Amino acid sequence: MQRSAPRLTRILAAAAVPVMLVVAGCSSDSGSGGGKGAAEAGGAQGGTTASASASATPSPTPTVEPAKFAKLPTACKAITAKTTASLVPKAKNENGTAAASTDLAHRSGCSWNGLDDKGVKGSQYRWLDVSFYRYDSEVSLGSGQERARENFAKELGKVQATTGAKTLSTAPVAGVGDEAKIVTYTVNKTGEDFPYASIVARSGNVLVLLSYNGAGYAGAPVPRAKTIVEGATKAAKEAVASVAAANK
């Protein structure tokens, strides 16, 4: 019995070795699984970071087409002296009278008027005026060209709604800016008929409004509508051309 004790000790010791190996093996598998889980967690965090980075990318800054023209011409020089002298004989101010404006970069105008007294043949009165409006490009409002197009329609509507206008007619005008229309009508003032020709024209981001009218006094004949239309068209062409010239 005494001999069997050491033998029993050796058997128990040998049996303990596989058990330790199994425990160690389980510990190794557990560590390996934990590493995989950590990697997957890290991957998920990486995806979240990428998404956050993508969503944080700033949106493109809104843009708008640049305005075509940056300046307006000097209104009283936009129509040649030769033309104003022929359309308004005996003008009170042959150089024209500038319209009041607090912002000449965006609004300007000029007018000429005069009475040509022919004695016993009566007198001929003429009035010519021109106005310029320039529109800048703004992201919230649109390009200067778009704004000018919108106001072209509005200004045309105002002319067509002239109080007391008779025999009113509207027609396109070829060769004047990007678009132009002429409105002809007659208004009775001071007991006389005044034939009018008003032209609304657009060149890029600039509107040109021109009006020409006249009357005969003391027995003088009423100006022919054709003469008024031809005079207004000639002056409008010069006024529109002056816009491009001022921006060269």
C-alpha contacts under 8 A as a table, 3 or more apart, distances in Angstrom:
res1	aa1	res2	aa2	distance
1	M	4	S	5.24
1	M	5	A	6.88
2	Q	5	A	5.66
2	Q	6	P	7.94
3	R	6	P	6.33
3	R	7	R	7.15
4	S	7	R	5.18
4	S	8	L	6.15
5	A	8	L	5.16
5	A	9	T	6.39
6	P	9	T	5.06
6	P	10	R	6.38
7	R	10	R	5.18
7	R	11	I	6.37
8	L	11	I	5.16
8	L	12	L	6.29
9	T	12	L	5.26
9	T	13	A	6.23
10	R	13	A	5.12
10	R	14	A	6.24
11	I	14	A	5.20
11	I	15	A	6.19
12	L	15	A	5.12
12	L	16	A	6.34
13	A	16	A	5.26
13	A	17	V	6.99
14	A	17	V	5.68
14	A	18	P	7.96
15	A	18	P	6.45
15	A	19	V	7.37
16	A	19	V	5.39
16	A	20	M	6.54
17	V	20	M	5.32
17	V	21	L	6.43
18	P	21	L	5.05
18	P	22	V	6.20
19	V	22	V	5.18
19	V	23	V	6.37
20	M	23	V	5.14
20	M	24	A	6.14
21	L	24	A	5.03
21	L	25	G	6.02
22	V	25	G	4.99
22	V	26	C	6.25
23	V	26	C	5.13
23	V	27	S	6.23
24	A	27	S	5.02
24	A	28	S	6.25
25	G	28	S	5.09
25	G	29	D	6.34
26	C	29	D	5.14
26	C	30	S	6.13
27	S	30	S	5.15
27	S	31	G	6.30
28	S	31	G	5.21
28	S	32	S	6.29
29	D	32	S	5.07
29	D	33	G	6.22
30	S	33	G	5.19
30	S	34	G	6.24
31	G	34	G	5.07
31	G	35	G	6.33
32	S	35	G	5.17
32	S	36	K	6.54
33	G	36	K	5.21
33	G	37	G	6.36
34	G	37	G	5.14
34	G	38	A	6.18
35	G	38	A	5.10
35	G	39	A	6.21
36	K	39	A	5.04
36	K	40	E	6.24
37	G	40	E	5.07
37	G	41	A	6.11
38	A	41	A	5.01
38	A	42	G	6.03
39	A	42	G	4.98
39	A	43	G	6.16
40	E	43	G	4.98
40	E	44	A	6.32
41	A	44	A	5.15
41	A	45	Q	6.32
42	G	45	Q	5.10
42	G	46	G	6.17
43	G	46	G	4.99
43	G	47	G	6.32
44	A	47	G	5.18
44	A	48	T	6.40
45	Q	48	T	5.13
45	Q	49	T	6.25
46	G	49	T	5.08
46	G	50	A	6.22
47	G	50	A	5.09
47	G	51	S	6.19
48	T	51	S	5.12
48	T	52	A	6.13
49	T	52	A	5.10
49	T	53	S	6.09
50	A	53	S	4.99
50	A	54	A	6.16
51	S	54	A	5.06
51	S	55	S	6.15
52	A	55	S	5.15
52	A	56	A	6.09
53	S	56	A	5.11
53	S	57	T	6.66
54	A	57	T	5.47
62	P	139	V	6.84
63	T	139	V	6.40
64	V	137	S	6.72
64	V	138	E	6.84
64	V	139	V	5.69
64	V	142	G	6.51
64	V	143	S	5.80
65	E	137	S	6.85
65	E	142	G	7.93
65	E	143	S	5.35
65	E	144	G	7.81
66	P	137	S	5.85
66	P	143	S	6.46
66	P	144	G	7.18
67	A	70	A	7.01
67	A	135	Y	7.50
67	A	136	D	5.74
67	A	137	S	5.34
67	A	143	S	6.30
67	A	144	G	4.85
67	A	145	Q	6.51
67	A	204	G	7.64
67	A	205	N	6.12
68	K	144	G	7.41
68	K	145	Q	7.37
68	K	204	G	5.71
68	K	205	N	6.03
69	F	72	L	7.81
69	F	134	R	7.88
69	F	204	G	7.02
69	F	205	N	6.43
69	F	206	V	7.34
69	F	243	V	7.87
69	F	244	A	7.62
69	F	247	N	6.41
70	A	136	D	7.99
70	A	247	N	6.84
71	K	105	A	6.01
71	K	106	H	7.81
71	K	134	R	7.75
71	K	243	V	7.73
71	K	246	A	6.69
71	K	247	N	6.13
72	L	75	A	7.95
72	L	104	L	7.58
72	L	105	A	6.09
72	L	106	H	7.09
72	L	107	R	8.00
72	L	108	S	7.83
72	L	132	F	7.23
72	L	134	R	7.08
72	L	243	V	6.00
72	L	246	A	6.48
72	L	247	N	7.75
73	P	77	K	7.55
73	P	78	A	6.29
73	P	242	S	6.12
73	P	243	V	5.62
73	P	245	A	7.83
73	P	246	A	5.23
74	T	77	K	5.47
74	T	78	A	6.11
74	T	108	S	7.72
75	A	78	A	5.09
75	A	79	I	7.84
75	A	98	A	7.18
75	A	108	S	6.12
75	A	109	G	5.16
75	A	110	C	5.51
75	A	130	V	7.29
75	A	131	S	7.22
75	A	132	F	7.44
76	C	79	I	6.96
76	C	95	N	6.68
76	C	96	G	5.62
76	C	97	T	7.14
76	C	98	A	6.36
76	C	109	G	7.18
76	C	110	C	5.19
76	C	111	S	7.55
77	K	80	T	6.40
77	K	81	A	7.72
77	K	95	N	7.98
78	A	238	E	6.69
78	A	239	A	5.02
78	A	242	S	5.43
78	A	243	V	8.00
79	I	83	T	6.71
79	I	84	T	6.80
79	I	235	A	6.15
79	I	238	E	5.52
79	I	239	A	5.54
79	I	242	S	7.79
80	T	83	T	5.33
80	T	84	T	6.42
80	T	238	E	7.45
81	A	84	T	5.18
81	A	85	A	5.99
81	A	94	E	7.63
81	A	95	N	7.40
82	K	85	A	5.27
82	K	86	S	6.36
83	T	86	S	5.21
83	T	87	L	6.18
83	T	235	A	6.96
84	T	87	L	5.11
84	T	88	V	5.71
84	T	89	P	7.92
84	T	94	E	7.61
84	T	112	W	7.55
84	T	128	L	7.99
84	T	235	A	7.92
85	A	88	V	5.28
85	A	89	P	5.38
85	A	90	K	7.61
85	A	91	A	7.41
85	A	94	E	7.06
86	S	89	P	5.92
87	L	126	R	7.26
87	L	128	L	7.67
87	L	231	G	6.45
88	V	91	A	5.65
88	V	112	W	6.80
88	V	113	N	6.20
88	V	114	G	6.09
88	V	125	Y	7.90
88	V	126	R	5.40
88	V	127	W	6.63
88	V	128	L	7.18
89	P	114	G	6.47
89	P	115	L	7.25
89	P	116	D	6.03
89	P	126	R	7.64
90	K	94	E	7.74
90	K	114	G	5.32
90	K	115	L	6.10
90	K	116	D	5.52
91	A	94	E	5.29
91	A	112	W	6.20
91	A	113	N	5.19
91	A	114	G	3.99
91	A	115	L	6.97
92	K	112	W	7.33
92	K	113	N	6.25
92	K	114	G	5.38
93	N	96	G	5.29
93	N	97	T	6.75
93	N	112	W	6.71
93	N	113	N	7.67
94	E	112	W	7.04
95	N	112	W	7.90
96	G	110	C	6.01
96	G	111	S	5.41
96	G	112	W	5.05
97	T	110	C	5.37
97	T	111	S	5.29
97	T	112	W	6.48
98	A	108	S	7.72
98	A	109	G	5.84
98	A	110	C	4.31
98	A	111	S	6.63
99	A	108	S	6.44
99	A	109	G	4.92
99	A	110	C	5.35
99	A	111	S	7.48
100	A	108	S	7.57
100	A	109	G	7.81
101	S	104	L	6.02
101	S	107	R	6.47
101	S	108	S	6.18
103	D	106	H	5.72
103	D	107	R	5.94
103	D	108	S	7.76
104	L	107	R	5.07
104	L	108	S	5.43
105	A	108	S	7.78
105	A	134	R	7.37
106	H	132	F	7.62
106	H	133	Y	5.50
106	H	134	R	4.68
106	H	135	Y	6.80
107	R	131	S	7.45
107	R	132	F	5.65
107	R	133	Y	4.81
107	R	134	R	6.60
108	S	131	S	5.78
108	S	132	F	5.31
108	S	133	Y	6.93
109	G	129	D	7.38
109	G	130	V	5.50
109	G	131	S	4.07
109	G	132	F	6.05
110	C	129	D	5.71
110	C	130	V	5.57
110	C	131	S	6.61
111	S	127	W	7.44
111	S	128	L	5.60
111	S	129	D	4.03
111	S	130	V	6.39
112	W	127	W	5.85
112	W	128	L	5.21
112	W	129	D	6.26
113	N	125	Y	7.55
113	N	126	R	5.61
113	N	127	W	4.38
113	N	128	L	6.34
114	G	125	Y	5.89
114	G	126	R	5.75
114	G	127	W	6.85
115	L	123	S	6.51
115	L	124	Q	5.71
115	L	125	Y	4.44
115	L	126	R	6.65
116	D	123	S	5.44
116	D	124	Q	5.10
116	D	125	Y	6.26
117	D	122	G	6.36
117	D	123	S	4.28
117	D	124	Q	6.53
118	K	121	K	5.32
118	K	122	G	5.30
118	K	123	S	5.32
118	K	124	Q	7.74
119	G	122	G	5.52
119	G	123	S	7.07
120	V	218	A	8.00
121	K	218	A	7.58
121	K	219	G	6.75
121	K	220	A	5.94
122	G	216	G	7.19
122	G	217	Y	5.63
122	G	218	A	4.58
122	G	219	G	5.27
122	G	220	A	4.51
123	S	216	G	5.87
123	S	217	Y	5.01
123	S	218	A	6.33
123	S	219	G	7.81
123	S	220	A	5.85
124	Q	214	G	7.26
124	Q	215	A	6.02
124	Q	216	G	4.76
124	Q	217	Y	6.23
124	Q	220	A	6.75
125	Y	214	G	5.23
125	Y	215	A	5.25
125	Y	216	G	6.27
125	Y	217	Y	7.52
126	R	212	Y	7.51
126	R	213	N	5.88
126	R	214	G	4.24
126	R	215	A	6.78
127	W	211	S	7.95
127	W	212	Y	5.73
127	W	213	N	5.41
127	W	214	G	6.07
128	L	210	L	7.51
128	L	211	S	5.82
128	L	212	Y	4.55
128	L	213	N	6.74
129	D	210	L	5.76
129	D	211	S	5.50
129	D	212	Y	6.69
130	V	208	V	7.04
130	V	209	L	5.64
130	V	210	L	4.40
130	V	211	S	6.60
130	V	239	A	7.79
131	S	208	V	5.76
131	S	209	L	5.10
131	S	210	L	6.46
132	F	206	V	6.87
132	F	207	L	5.71
132	F	208	V	4.82
132	F	209	L	6.53
133	Y	206	V	5.54
133	Y	207	L	5.08
133	Y	208	V	6.67
134	R	144	G	7.80
134	R	148	A	7.60
134	R	205	N	5.91
134	R	206	V	4.43
134	R	207	L	6.48
135	Y	144	G	4.79
135	Y	145	Q	7.44
135	Y	147	R	6.49
135	Y	148	A	6.31
135	Y	205	N	5.49
135	Y	206	V	6.39
136	D	143	S	6.87
136	D	144	G	4.63
136	D	205	N	7.31
137	S	141	L	7.35
137	S	142	G	5.90
137	S	143	S	4.04
137	S	144	G	4.30
137	S	145	Q	7.71
138	E	141	L	5.20
138	E	142	G	5.34
138	E	143	S	6.03
138	E	144	G	7.45
139	V	142	G	5.45
139	V	143	S	7.36
141	L	147	R	7.45
142	G	146	E	6.21
142	G	147	R	6.54
143	S	146	E	5.20
143	S	147	R	6.28
144	G	147	R	5.12
144	G	148	A	6.08
144	G	204	G	7.62
144	G	205	N	4.74
145	Q	148	A	5.11
145	Q	149	R	6.21
145	Q	204	G	5.32
145	Q	205	N	4.20
145	Q	206	V	7.69
146	E	149	R	5.10
146	E	150	E	6.30
146	E	205	N	7.50
147	R	150	E	5.13
147	R	151	N	6.26
147	R	205	N	7.22
148	A	151	N	5.12
148	A	152	F	5.93
148	A	202	R	7.02
148	A	204	G	7.46
148	A	205	N	5.18
148	A	206	V	6.19
148	A	207	L	6.33
149	R	152	F	4.98
149	R	153	A	6.71
149	R	202	R	7.34
149	R	205	N	7.89
150	E	153	A	5.58
150	E	154	K	6.65
151	N	154	K	4.79
151	N	155	E	5.95
151	N	207	L	8.00
152	F	155	E	5.33
152	F	156	L	6.10
152	F	200	V	6.90
152	F	201	A	7.31
152	F	202	R	6.89
152	F	207	L	6.86
153	A	156	L	5.17
153	A	157	G	6.16
154	K	157	G	5.09
154	K	158	K	6.39
155	E	158	K	5.04
155	E	159	V	6.46
155	E	200	V	7.17
156	L	159	V	5.26
156	L	160	Q	6.25
156	L	181	K	7.86
156	L	200	V	6.27
157	G	160	Q	5.06
157	G	161	A	6.20
158	K	161	A	5.10
158	K	162	T	6.61
159	V	162	T	5.35
159	V	183	V	7.24
159	V	198	S	7.42
160	Q	168	L	7.46
160	Q	170	T	8.00
160	Q	183	V	6.98
161	A	165	A	7.88
162	T	165	A	5.65
164	G	187	V	5.93
164	G	188	N	7.58
165	A	168	L	6.31
165	A	185	Y	5.79
165	A	186	T	5.59
165	A	187	V	5.18
166	K	185	Y	5.55
166	K	186	T	5.11
166	K	187	V	6.34
167	T	184	T	7.76
167	T	185	Y	5.36
167	T	186	T	6.52
168	L	183	V	6.89
168	L	184	T	5.60
168	L	185	Y	4.32
168	L	186	T	7.26
169	S	183	V	5.59
169	S	184	T	5.33
169	S	185	Y	6.54
170	T	181	K	6.77
170	T	182	I	5.67
170	T	183	V	4.46
170	T	184	T	6.56
171	A	181	K	5.54
171	A	182	I	5.45
171	A	183	V	6.65
172	P	179	E	7.90
172	P	180	A	5.89
172	P	181	K	4.23
172	P	182	I	6.18
173	V	176	V	6.44
173	V	179	E	7.56
173	V	180	A	5.25
173	V	181	K	5.19
173	V	182	I	6.37
174	A	179	E	7.85
174	A	180	A	7.23
175	G	237	K	7.69
176	V	179	E	6.55
176	V	180	A	6.01
176	V	201	A	6.80
176	V	236	A	7.23
176	V	237	K	5.54
176	V	240	V	6.85
177	G	180	A	6.70
177	G	201	A	6.33
177	G	202	R	5.64
177	G	203	S	4.68
177	G	204	G	7.95
177	G	237	K	7.81
177	G	240	V	6.20
177	G	241	A	7.82
178	D	201	A	7.55
178	D	202	R	5.69
178	D	203	S	5.14
178	D	204	G	6.87
179	E	201	A	5.75
179	E	202	R	5.46
179	E	203	S	7.21
180	A	199	I	6.85
180	A	200	V	5.56
180	A	201	A	4.05
180	A	202	R	6.31
181	K	199	I	5.66
181	K	200	V	5.52
181	K	201	A	6.52
182	I	197	A	6.58
182	I	198	S	5.56
182	I	199	I	4.34
182	I	200	V	6.52
183	V	196	Y	7.93
183	V	197	A	5.79
183	V	198	S	5.19
183	V	199	I	6.34
184	T	195	P	7.45
184	T	196	Y	5.52
184	T	197	A	4.62
184	T	198	S	6.44
184	T	229	V	7.69
185	Y	195	P	5.99
185	Y	196	Y	5.37
185	Y	197	A	6.89
186	T	193	D	6.41
186	T	194	F	5.48
186	T	195	P	4.41
186	T	196	Y	5.82
187	V	193	D	5.75
187	V	194	F	5.26
187	V	195	P	6.62
187	V	196	Y	7.61
188	N	191	G	6.20
188	N	192	E	5.36
188	N	193	D	4.36
188	N	194	F	5.96
189	K	192	E	5.37
189	K	193	D	6.38
189	K	194	F	7.01
192	E	215	A	6.70
192	E	216	G	7.40
192	E	217	Y	7.55
193	D	215	A	6.33
193	D	222	V	6.99
194	F	213	N	6.27
194	F	214	G	5.38
194	F	215	A	5.00
194	F	222	V	7.47
194	F	223	P	7.94
195	P	213	N	5.62
195	P	214	G	6.22
195	P	215	A	7.20
195	P	222	V	7.93
195	P	223	P	7.03
195	P	224	R	7.73
195	P	225	A	6.10
195	P	228	I	7.24
196	Y	211	S	7.11
196	Y	212	Y	5.90
196	Y	213	N	4.48
196	Y	214	G	7.25
196	Y	225	A	7.68
196	Y	228	I	6.90
196	Y	229	V	7.91
197	A	211	S	5.80
197	A	212	Y	5.42
197	A	213	N	6.40
197	A	228	I	6.24
197	A	229	V	5.50
197	A	232	A	6.26
198	S	209	L	7.39
198	S	210	L	5.63
198	S	211	S	4.23
198	S	212	Y	6.40
198	S	232	A	7.25
199	I	208	V	7.92
199	I	209	L	5.85
199	I	210	L	5.15
199	I	211	S	6.32
199	I	232	A	7.32
199	I	233	T	7.59
199	I	236	A	7.16
200	V	207	L	7.24
200	V	208	V	6.02
200	V	209	L	4.81
200	V	210	L	6.63
201	A	207	L	5.77
201	A	208	V	5.10
201	A	209	L	6.42
201	A	236	A	7.93
201	A	240	V	7.64
202	R	205	N	7.19
202	R	206	V	5.74
202	R	207	L	4.56
202	R	208	V	6.14
202	R	240	V	7.95
203	S	206	V	5.31
203	S	207	L	6.46
203	S	208	V	7.87
203	S	240	V	6.86
203	S	243	V	7.87
206	V	243	V	7.89
208	V	236	A	7.74
208	V	239	A	7.30
208	V	240	V	6.67
210	L	232	A	7.18
210	L	235	A	7.94
210	L	236	A	6.35
211	S	232	A	6.74
212	Y	228	I	6.61
212	Y	229	V	7.99
212	Y	231	G	7.43
212	Y	232	A	5.59
213	N	228	I	6.47
214	G	222	V	7.84
214	G	223	P	6.45
214	G	228	I	7.77
215	A	221	P	7.84
215	A	222	V	5.44
215	A	223	P	6.05
216	G	219	G	6.93
216	G	220	A	4.65
216	G	221	P	5.18
216	G	222	V	4.80
216	G	223	P	6.67
217	Y	220	A	5.23
217	Y	221	P	7.62
223	P	227	T	7.01
223	P	228	I	7.13
224	R	227	T	5.28
224	R	228	I	6.55
225	A	228	I	5.15
225	A	229	V	6.19
226	K	229	V	5.11
226	K	230	E	6.11
227	T	230	E	5.25
227	T	231	G	6.14
228	I	231	G	5.18
228	I	232	A	6.15
229	V	232	A	5.19
229	V	233	T	6.13
230	E	233	T	5.20
230	E	234	K	6.23
231	G	234	K	5.30
231	G	235	A	6.30
232	A	235	A	5.23
232	A	236	A	6.03
233	T	236	A	5.08
233	T	237	K	6.22
234	K	237	K	5.36
234	K	238	E	6.59
235	A	238	E	5.24
235	A	239	A	6.20
236	A	239	A	4.98
236	A	240	V	6.09
237	K	240	V	5.31
237	K	241	A	6.13
238	E	241	A	5.10
238	E	242	S	6.17
239	A	242	S	5.17
239	A	243	V	6.95
240	V	243	V	5.50
240	V	244	A	7.40
241	A	244	A	5.62
241	A	245	A	6.41
242	S	245	A	4.88
242	S	246	A	6.02
243	V	246	A	5.28
243	V	247	N	6.68
244	A	247	N	5.30
244	A	248	K	6.59
245	A	248	K	5.50
